[in-house]
């Protein structure tokens, strides 16, 4: 099982960023994929999740209206787009899925918001 994320991103405040997560090694359609971020000094924060089978998404309250999850079934890839970036959105963003044998994580994508 592999979850491979896109590379580091640098954005200005107010901009948006999209992070990709390409899955392999398991049945992509069967398991939801979570998005989690780690902000320095704040620990892990669950952002939401997407069902790759049909694109249905669920969001943590803090992210409603700011994050969108999409799926490209042809490449087994999910995307998270965060808009209206703020300085305190700086952190490492992870995709993750929980299979029968345990939870698997992407390598993380550093998103830095700086002017």
C-alpha positions as CSV (number, residue, x, y, z in Angstrom):
1,X,0.0,0.0,0.0
2,X,1.3,3.4,-0.9
3,X,0.0,6.9,-0.6
4,X,2.3,9.3,-2.5
5,X,1.6,13.1,-2.1
6,X,2.6,16.0,-4.1
7,X,5.6,18.2,-3.2
8,X,6.0,21.2,-0.9
9,X,4.0,24.4,-1.7
10,X,4.6,28.1,-0.9
11,X,1.7,30.5,-1.1
12,X,0.8,34.0,-0.2
13,X,-2.0,34.8,2.3
14,X,-5.3,34.7,0.6
15,X,-4.2,32.3,-2.1
16,X,-5.3,28.6,-2.5
17,X,-3.3,25.4,-2.6
18,X,-4.1,21.9,-3.9
19,X,-2.4,18.8,-2.6
20,X,-2.6,15.5,-4.3
21,X,-2.5,11.9,-2.9
22,X,-2.0,9.0,-5.3
23,X,-3.0,5.6,-3.9
24,X,-1.8,2.2,-5.0
25,X,-1.6,-1.3,-3.7
26,X,-5.2,-1.7,-2.6
27,X,-8.8,-1.4,-3.9
28,X,-8.9,2.4,-4.2
29,X,-12.7,2.6,-4.4
30,X,-13.4,0.7,-1.2
31,X,-11.9,2.9,1.6
32,X,-12.4,6.5,2.5
33,X,-9.3,8.7,2.5
34,X,-8.8,11.2,5.3
35,X,-7.0,14.5,5.2
36,X,-5.1,15.5,8.4
37,X,-2.8,18.4,9.0
38,X,-0.1,19.0,11.6
39,X,0.4,22.7,12.6
40,X,3.6,23.4,14.5
41,X,2.8,23.3,18.2
42,X,-0.8,22.2,17.7
43,X,-0.7,18.5,17.0
44,X,-2.8,16.7,14.4
45,X,-6.0,18.1,13.1
46,X,-8.6,16.1,11.1
47,X,-9.8,18.1,8.1
48,X,-12.3,15.7,6.6
49,X,-12.5,12.7,4.3
50,X,-13.6,11.6,0.9
51,X,-15.2,8.4,-0.4
52,X,-13.2,7.7,-3.7
53,X,-16.1,5.6,-5.0
54,X,-18.4,8.5,-5.5
55,X,-16.6,11.6,-4.2
56,X,-18.9,12.1,-1.2
57,X,-17.0,14.2,1.3
58,X,-17.3,15.0,5.0
59,X,-15.7,18.0,6.7
60,X,-14.6,19.0,10.1
61,X,-16.6,22.1,11.1
62,X,-13.5,24.3,11.0
63,X,-13.0,23.6,7.4
64,X,-16.5,23.9,6.0
65,X,-16.4,26.3,3.1
66,X,-12.6,26.4,3.0
67,X,-11.6,23.0,1.8
68,X,-12.8,20.9,-1.2
69,X,-11.9,17.2,-1.8
70,X,-12.0,15.7,-5.3
71,X,-11.1,12.4,-6.8
72,X,-9.7,11.3,-10.2
73,X,-10.6,7.6,-10.4
74,X,-8.6,7.1,-13.6
75,X,-5.3,7.7,-11.7
76,X,-6.4,6.7,-8.2
77,X,-5.7,10.1,-6.9
78,X,-7.5,12.4,-4.5
79,X,-7.0,16.1,-4.1
80,X,-7.5,18.5,-1.3
81,X,-7.8,22.2,-2.1
82,X,-7.7,24.8,0.7
83,X,-8.7,28.4,-0.1
84,X,-8.2,31.7,1.6
85,X,-4.9,30.7,3.1
86,X,-3.8,32.3,6.3
87,X,-0.4,32.3,8.0
88,X,-1.6,29.7,10.5
89,X,-2.4,27.3,7.8
90,X,1.3,26.6,7.5
91,X,2.0,23.0,8.3
92,X,2.3,19.5,7.0
93,X,-0.7,18.0,5.3
94,X,-1.3,14.2,5.2
95,X,-3.6,11.9,3.4
96,X,-4.4,8.6,5.2
97,X,-6.5,5.5,4.8
98,X,-7.5,2.8,7.2
99,X,-7.5,-0.6,5.7
100,X,-8.2,-3.9,7.4
101,X,-4.5,-4.3,8.3
102,X,-4.2,-0.9,9.8
103,X,-3.8,2.8,8.9
104,X,-1.5,4.0,6.1
105,X,-0.2,7.5,5.6
106,X,1.2,9.6,2.8
107,X,4.6,11.1,3.3
108,X,3.2,14.5,4.0
109,X,3.2,17.8,2.1
110,X,4.6,21.0,3.6
111,X,2.4,24.0,2.9
112,X,3.9,27.3,3.8
113,X,1.9,30.5,3.8
114,X,4.2,33.5,3.8
115,X,4.2,37.0,2.4
